[in-house]
Amino acid sequence: PKEESKKSSVDFIGLILIAATATSIMLYMTNFNWIFIVLTIIGFGLFLAYIKRSSKALISISFFQNKRFVNTLGIVAIVYSIQLGYIFMFPFLIEDIYGFELDKVSLLLIPGYLVAVIVGALSGKIGNVFSSKVAISIAIISIAVSLFLPGLFVGSSVFIFAASMILFSGSFALLYAPLLDTCVGTIAKEKKGTAVGFYNLIINVSGSIGVSYTATMMDSISYSNVLFVLSIFAAFAFLVYWLFVLRLKNEN
């Protein structure tokens, strides 16, 4: 919608509180020291208190009173932590299990990224065929499958992982637009820009957290088990979507 331009400033306090909270989570994932859980709770509590009182905060407290918005952000945090977690682990897995050098590993990623570009470019047409509910469901289920199946075949043909990355990357390209639409669908038009910005911020923060917990798992369990855990996270995100997002959408 049309809106008047006005001067604004970067909310450094809000960004620092978010950064401190995310860093505490990552530090906990690294060494499992419970002090970082306490710091996470304190950081998030201070962030909520700050945005409740400050008119210059990067996001209003009213956003967090919107259950559908909050629940969808929870799904975003889970699935995008999985995304960067698997991408981070992929070259280590291929190098350790199959002996590929890193320049050869990158070649295995090309088909997946090409599929992601194609799916992203066709997202508008796909949206005319599938509803947001169907597209999100297909995408999250495909993410879980793309992680679970190669976990069963670690050590067999490397092309299983190339195929896995094709399905994985294509699924995330399919997921972005309908999940974003679901997240901001109940937000007032004049506030959608802020909602989209915070949505993308959560993607970036959760990606860093995903790398942290994936690296920790790689140090203690097999690659197969890491893939199984990531697929369970995806299944949990799917469960949250059906139980807490779709139900609220139907009620509205």
C-alpha positions in Angstrom: 0.0 0.0 0.0 1.0 3.6 -0.4 2.7 5.0 2.6 4.5 8.3 3.4 8.3 8.2 3.6 9.6 9.0 7.0 13.0 9.0 8.7 13.9 6.0 10.8 17.0 4.5 12.4 18.4 1.1 12.9 17.3 -0.5 16.1 20.7 -1.4 17.5 19.4 -2.4 20.9 16.9 -4.9 19.5 19.5 -6.4 17.1 22.0 -6.7 19.9 19.4 -8.5 22.1 18.6 -10.9 19.3 22.2 -11.5 18.5 23.0 -12.2 22.2 20.1 -14.6 22.4 21.1 -16.5 19.3 24.7 -16.6 20.4 23.7 -18.1 23.7 21.8 -20.8 22.0 24.8 -21.6 19.7 27.2 -21.7 22.7 24.9 -24.1 24.5 24.8 -26.3 21.4 28.6 -26.3 21.4 29.4 -27.3 25.0 25.9 -27.9 26.7 26.7 -25.6 29.5 23.3 -24.8 31.2 24.4 -21.2 31.9 23.8 -20.4 28.2 20.2 -21.6 28.5 19.8 -19.2 31.3 21.4 -16.4 29.2 19.1 -17.4 26.3 16.0 -17.0 28.5 17.3 -13.7 29.9 18.1 -12.4 26.5 14.8 -13.3 25.0 13.0 -11.9 28.1 14.8 -8.6 27.8 14.0 -8.5 24.0 10.3 -8.9 24.7 10.4 -6.3 27.5 12.2 -3.9 25.2 9.9 -4.2 22.2 6.9 -3.9 24.6 8.1 -0.5 25.9 10.0 1.0 22.9 8.2 2.7 20.0 11.4 2.5 18.0 11.8 -1.3 18.3 12.4 -3.3 15.1 9.2 -5.2 15.7 6.1 -4.5 17.8 5.0 -6.8 20.7 1.7 -7.1 18.9 3.4 -9.5 16.4 4.0 -11.9 19.2 0.4 -11.8 20.3 -0.5 -13.2 16.9 -0.5 -17.0 17.5 -0.4 -17.9 13.9 2.6 -15.6 13.2 4.5 -16.9 16.2 3.8 -20.6 15.4 4.8 -20.1 11.8 8.1 -18.5 12.9 8.7 -21.6 15.0 8.4 -23.7 11.9 10.7 -21.3 10.0 13.3 -21.6 12.8 13.2 -25.4 12.7 13.3 -26.0 8.9 15.9 -23.4 8.1 18.2 -24.6 10.9 17.9 -28.0 9.1 18.7 -26.4 5.7 22.0 -24.9 6.7 22.8 -27.8 9.0 22.7 -30.3 6.1 24.5 -28.0 3.7 27.2 -27.6 6.3 27.5 -31.3 6.8 27.3 -32.4 3.2 31.0 -31.7 2.1 32.4 -33.3 5.3 30.2 -36.4 4.7 31.1 -36.8 1.0 34.8 -36.2 1.8 35.0 -38.6 4.8 32.8 -41.4 3.3 33.6 -41.2 -0.4 37.1 -39.6 -0.4 36.0 -36.7 -2.7 38.0 -33.5 -2.7 36.1 -30.4 -1.9 36.1 -29.1 -5.5 34.4 -32.4 -6.6 31.9 -32.1 -3.7 30.8 -28.8 -5.1 29.9 -30.4 -8.4 27.4 -32.6 -6.6 25.6 -29.5 -5.3 25.1 -28.0 -8.8 22.1 -30.1 -9.8 20.3 -29.3 -6.6 20.9 -25.6 -6.9 19.7 -25.6 -10.5 16.5 -27.4 -9.5 16.0 -24.8 -6.7 16.4 -22.0 -9.2 13.8 -23.5 -11.6 11.3 -24.2 -8.8 11.8 -20.7 -7.4 11.3 -19.2 -10.9 8.1 -21.2 -11.4 6.8 -20.6 -7.9 4.0 -18.3 -9.2 2.7 -20.9 -11.5 3.1 -23.6 -8.9 1.0 -21.4 -6.6 -1.8 -21.4 -9.2 -1.9 -25.2 -9.0 -1.2 -25.9 -5.3 -2.7 -24.2 -2.3 -0.3 -22.9 0.4 -1.3 -25.9 2.6 -0.5 -28.4 -0.1 2.8 -26.8 -1.1 4.0 -26.5 2.5 3.0 -30.1 3.2 4.7 -31.4 0.1 7.9 -29.4 0.8 8.3 -30.3 4.5 7.6 -34.0 3.8 10.1 -33.9 0.9 12.7 -32.4 3.2 12.2 -35.2 5.7 12.4 -37.8 3.0 15.6 -36.2 1.4 17.3 -36.6 4.8 15.9 -40.0 6.0 16.5 -42.1 2.9 20.2 -41.2 2.3 20.7 -41.9 6.0 19.8 -45.5 5.3 22.4 -45.7 2.5 25.5 -44.0 3.8 28.4 -45.7 2.1 26.6 -46.8 -1.0 26.5 -44.9 -4.2 27.4 -41.2 -3.9 24.7 -40.4 -6.4 22.1 -41.1 -3.7 23.4 -37.9 -2.0 23.3 -35.9 -5.2 19.7 -37.0 -5.6 19.1 -36.1 -2.0 20.4 -32.6 -2.5 18.2 -32.1 -5.6 15.1 -33.0 -3.6 16.3 -31.1 -0.6 17.1 -27.9 -2.5 13.9 -28.0 -4.6 11.8 -28.5 -1.5 13.1 -25.4 0.1 12.5 -23.4 -3.1 8.9 -24.7 -3.0 8.5 -23.9 0.7 9.6 -20.2 0.9 6.7 -18.4 -0.8 3.8 -20.2 0.7 5.3 -20.3 4.2 6.0 -16.6 4.0 2.4 -16.0 2.9 1.1 -18.1 5.8 3.3 -16.2 8.3 2.3 -12.7 7.2 -1.3 -13.5 6.1 -2.9 -12.2 9.2 -0.6 -9.1 9.5 -2.1 -5.7 8.6 -0.9 -4.4 5.2 1.0 -1.5 6.6 3.0 -3.9 8.9 3.7 -6.6 6.4 7.1 -5.2 5.5 8.2 -5.4 9.1 6.9 -9.0 9.3 8.8 -10.0 6.2 12.0 -8.5 7.5 11.7 -10.3 10.8 10.8 -13.5 9.0 14.1 -13.3 7.0 16.0 -12.4 10.2 14.8 -15.6 11.8 15.9 -17.6 8.8 19.4 -16.2 9.1 19.6 -16.7 12.9 18.2 -20.2 12.8 20.7 -21.1 10.0 23.6 -20.3 12.3 22.0 -22.3 15.1 21.6 -25.2 12.7 25.3 -25.2 11.8 26.1 -25.2 15.5 24.0 -28.2 16.6 24.8 -30.2 13.4 28.5 -29.7 14.0 28.1 -30.9 17.6 26.2 -34.0 16.5 28.9 -34.7 13.9 31.4 -34.9 16.7 29.5 -37.5 18.7 27.3 -39.6 16.4 27.5 -41.1 12.9 26.5 -39.3 9.7 23.5 -41.6 9.4 22.2 -40.7 12.8 22.7 -37.0 12.1 20.6 -37.4 9.0 17.9 -39.3 11.0 17.8 -36.5 13.7 17.5 -33.8 11.0 14.6 -35.7 9.4 12.9 -36.0 12.8 13.2 -32.3 13.2 11.5 -31.9 9.8 8.7 -34.3 10.8 8.3 -32.2 14.0 8.0 -29.0 12.0 5.3 -30.7 9.9 3.4 -31.7 13.0 3.6 -28.2 14.4 2.3 -26.9 11.1 -0.8 -29.2 11.1 -1.6 -28.9 14.8 -0.9 -25.2 15.5 -0.9 -23.3 12.2 -3.6 -24.9 10.0 -6.0 -25.1 13.0 -5.6 -21.4 13.7 -6.0 -20.6 10.0 -9.3 -22.6 9.9 -10.5 -20.9 13.0 -9.9 -17.5 11.4 
